[in-house]
Amino acid sequence: MNILIIEDDELMGAGLQSALNQAGFDADWVTDGQVALDVLRQGPYRAAVLDITLPGLDGMALLRQLRASGSMLPVLMLTARDTTRDKVQCFEAGADDFLVKTTDIEELIARLHALIRRAGFVGRLQVGALVLDADRQQVTQGDETLSLSNREFKLLRVLMERAGQVVARGQLEQLVFGSSHANDSNVLEVHIHHLRQKIGENSIKTVRGVGYTLTRP
């Protein structure tokens, strides 16, 4: 189940991503509000965990723009603010749930599961013969089940969600690797190379100076 974490605090973001992944989610993490809005508009997520205080586009503005675009994505606001007025403002902006940052991680996970159940999302993507099942963490191509690493799976999922579109290199790096490989210029190319070997050399095209695209059959 793919979740987007939008949190600019490095320690908090990394901790949430690790805890959610251990709980069986496939958690992406971004630190910038505008990047998060662009990502949410382009790709299907089961839910988002959104901090209010973000650089540039803050969480409340992000949520309002997301709802104005017609998105019904479940959004759980996670913030240090805990007054009744703060909660009311979050719900008025379109939040589905609200938790303070001191909340136990088990409660956060339970709230996310509840939001996702109510929304009824389906975690299956298909591009031609390539099928990705997010809930089972499985990729098949025709009758063959492919063996992918966790990062290869995440990279493929992002590309399949945006099949036929060019995904910017920086966006891929942020979604797949977070900030852990921000200064490693080769790690994305290595994973793209490995993925091509498994799903077909011509399946992923490089758009020089921009990014990559998964071709549709």
C-alpha positions as CSV (number, residue, x, y, z in Angstrom):
1,M,0.0,0.0,0.0
2,N,1.7,3.1,-1.2
3,I,1.7,6.1,1.1
4,L,3.2,9.6,0.6
5,I,4.8,11.3,3.7
6,I,5.2,15.1,3.4
7,E,7.4,16.2,6.2
8,D,10.4,18.6,6.1
9,D,11.9,17.5,9.4
10,E,14.6,15.0,8.4
11,L,14.5,13.0,11.6
12,M,10.7,12.8,11.7
13,G,10.4,12.0,8.0
14,A,13.0,9.2,8.1
15,G,11.4,7.8,11.3
16,L,7.9,7.8,9.8
17,Q,9.1,6.2,6.5
18,S,11.0,3.4,8.4
19,A,8.0,2.7,10.7
20,L,5.5,2.6,7.9
21,N,7.6,0.4,5.7
22,Q,8.1,-2.0,8.6
23,A,4.3,-2.0,9.1
24,G,3.8,-3.2,5.5
25,F,3.3,0.1,3.7
26,D,5.4,1.3,0.8
27,A,6.1,4.8,2.0
28,D,7.6,7.5,-0.2
29,W,8.8,10.7,1.5
30,V,9.2,14.2,0.2
31,T,10.2,17.4,2.1
32,D,8.8,20.1,-0.1
33,G,5.1,21.1,-0.4
34,Q,5.1,22.0,-4.1
35,V,7.0,18.8,-5.0
36,A,4.4,16.8,-3.0
37,L,1.5,18.5,-4.8
38,D,3.0,17.7,-8.2
39,V,3.6,14.1,-7.1
40,L,0.1,13.6,-5.7
41,R,-1.5,15.0,-8.9
42,Q,0.5,12.6,-11.1
43,G,0.4,9.3,-9.3
44,P,-2.1,7.2,-7.3
45,Y,-1.4,6.9,-3.6
46,R,-3.5,5.1,-1.0
47,A,-3.1,8.0,1.5
48,A,-0.9,10.9,2.5
49,V,0.6,11.9,5.9
50,L,0.9,15.7,5.7
51,D,2.7,18.1,8.0
52,I,1.2,21.6,8.3
53,T,4.5,23.5,8.5
54,L,6.4,23.1,5.2
55,P,8.8,25.3,3.2
56,G,7.3,27.2,0.3
57,L,3.8,25.7,0.0
58,D,2.6,24.9,3.5
59,G,0.4,21.9,4.3
60,M,-2.9,23.8,4.6
61,A,-2.4,25.5,1.2
62,L,-1.3,22.1,-0.4
63,L,-4.4,20.4,1.0
64,R,-6.7,23.1,-0.3
65,Q,-5.2,23.0,-3.8
66,L,-5.4,19.2,-3.8
67,R,-9.1,19.2,-2.9
68,A,-9.8,22.0,-5.4
69,S,-8.3,19.7,-8.1
70,G,-11.0,17.1,-7.3
71,S,-8.7,14.7,-5.5
72,M,-10.4,12.5,-2.8
73,L,-7.1,11.1,-1.5
74,P,-7.3,10.3,2.2
75,V,-5.1,12.8,4.0
76,L,-4.0,12.5,7.6
77,M,-2.6,15.8,9.0
78,L,0.3,15.3,11.4
79,T,1.4,18.4,13.3
80,A,2.8,19.8,16.5
81,R,-0.3,22.0,16.8
82,D,-3.0,20.5,19.0
83,T,-5.7,23.2,19.6
84,T,-9.3,22.8,18.7
85,R,-9.0,25.6,16.3
86,D,-6.1,23.9,14.5
87,K,-8.1,20.7,14.1
88,V,-11.1,22.7,12.8
89,Q,-9.0,24.5,10.2
90,C,-7.5,21.1,9.0
91,F,-10.9,19.6,8.6
92,E,-12.3,22.7,6.8
93,A,-9.3,22.5,4.4
94,G,-10.3,18.9,3.6
95,A,-8.3,16.7,6.0
96,D,-9.7,13.2,6.7
97,D,-8.0,12.8,10.1
98,F,-5.7,14.8,12.5
99,L,-2.9,13.6,14.8
100,V,-0.3,15.4,16.9
101,K,3.3,14.5,16.4
102,T,3.5,13.0,19.9
103,T,1.0,10.3,18.9
104,D,2.2,6.7,19.2
105,I,3.1,5.3,15.8
106,E,0.8,2.3,16.3
107,E,-2.2,4.7,16.5
108,L,-1.0,6.5,13.3
109,I,-0.8,3.1,11.5
110,A,-4.3,2.1,12.6
111,R,-5.7,5.5,11.5
112,L,-4.1,5.1,8.1
113,H,-5.5,1.6,7.7
114,A,-9.0,2.9,8.6
115,L,-8.7,5.8,6.0
116,I,-7.6,3.4,3.3
117,R,-10.4,0.9,4.0
118,R,-13.0,3.6,3.8
119,A,-11.6,4.9,0.5
120,G,-11.5,1.5,-1.1
121,F,-8.4,2.0,-3.3
122,V,-7.1,-0.8,-5.5
123,G,-3.3,-1.3,-5.5
124,R,-2.9,-2.8,-8.9
125,L,-1.2,-1.3,-12.0
126,Q,-1.0,-2.6,-15.5
127,V,0.9,-1.4,-18.5
128,G,0.7,-3.9,-21.4
129,A,1.7,-7.4,-20.1
130,L,3.4,-5.8,-17.1
131,V,1.3,-6.0,-13.9
132,L,2.3,-4.6,-10.5
133,D,0.4,-5.7,-7.4
134,A,1.2,-3.2,-4.6
135,D,-0.6,-5.2,-1.9
136,R,1.2,-8.4,-2.7
137,Q,4.5,-6.7,-3.6
138,Q,4.6,-8.7,-6.8
139,V,5.4,-7.9,-10.4
140,T,4.5,-10.2,-13.3
141,Q,5.1,-10.0,-17.0
142,G,2.9,-12.3,-19.0
143,D,3.2,-15.7,-17.1
144,E,6.5,-14.8,-15.5
145,T,6.9,-13.5,-11.9
146,L,9.8,-11.0,-11.8
147,S,12.3,-10.8,-9.0
148,L,12.9,-7.2,-8.1
149,S,14.6,-5.5,-5.2
150,N,12.6,-3.2,-3.0
151,R,14.0,-0.1,-4.8
152,E,13.5,-1.6,-8.2
153,F,9.9,-2.3,-7.2
154,K,9.4,1.3,-6.0
155,L,11.1,2.7,-9.1
156,L,8.9,0.6,-11.4
157,R,5.8,1.6,-9.5
158,V,6.5,5.3,-9.9
159,L,7.2,4.8,-13.6
160,M,4.0,2.7,-14.1
161,E,1.9,5.2,-12.3
162,R,3.0,7.8,-14.9
163,A,3.4,5.5,-17.9
164,G,3.8,7.4,-21.1
165,Q,4.9,10.6,-19.2
166,V,8.4,11.8,-18.6
167,V,9.3,11.7,-14.9
168,A,12.0,14.1,-13.9
169,R,15.2,12.7,-12.6
170,G,15.1,14.7,-9.4
171,Q,11.5,13.6,-8.7
172,L,12.5,9.9,-9.2
173,E,15.4,10.3,-6.9
174,Q,13.3,11.9,-4.2
175,L,10.5,9.3,-4.4
176,V,12.7,6.2,-4.6
177,F,15.7,7.1,-2.6
178,G,14.7,10.0,-0.4
179,S,17.6,12.1,0.8
180,S,19.9,9.1,1.4
181,H,21.5,9.2,-2.1
182,A,21.1,12.9,-2.9
183,N,24.8,13.3,-3.7
184,D,25.2,10.0,-5.6
185,S,24.8,10.8,-9.3
186,N,25.0,7.1,-10.5
187,V,22.6,5.3,-8.2
188,L,19.5,6.0,-10.3
189,E,21.2,5.0,-13.5
190,V,22.3,1.7,-11.9
191,H,18.7,0.9,-10.8
192,I,17.3,1.9,-14.2
193,H,19.9,-0.4,-15.9
194,H,18.9,-3.4,-13.7
195,L,15.2,-2.8,-14.2
196,R,15.7,-2.7,-18.0
197,Q,17.4,-6.0,-17.9
198,K,14.4,-7.5,-16.1
199,I,11.4,-5.9,-18.0
200,G,13.0,-5.2,-21.4
201,E,15.8,-3.0,-22.7
202,N,13.4,-0.8,-24.6
203,S,10.8,-0.5,-22.0
204,I,12.3,2.6,-20.2
205,K,13.4,5.5,-22.4
206,T,15.9,8.2,-21.3
207,V,14.9,11.7,-22.1
208,R,18.3,13.4,-21.9
209,G,18.5,16.3,-19.5
210,V,15.0,15.6,-18.2
211,G,14.3,12.1,-16.9
212,Y,12.8,8.8,-17.8
213,T,9.6,7.4,-19.2
214,L,8.0,3.9,-19.2
215,T,6.7,3.3,-22.7
216,R,3.2,2.1,-23.3
217,P,2.8,-0.8,-25.8
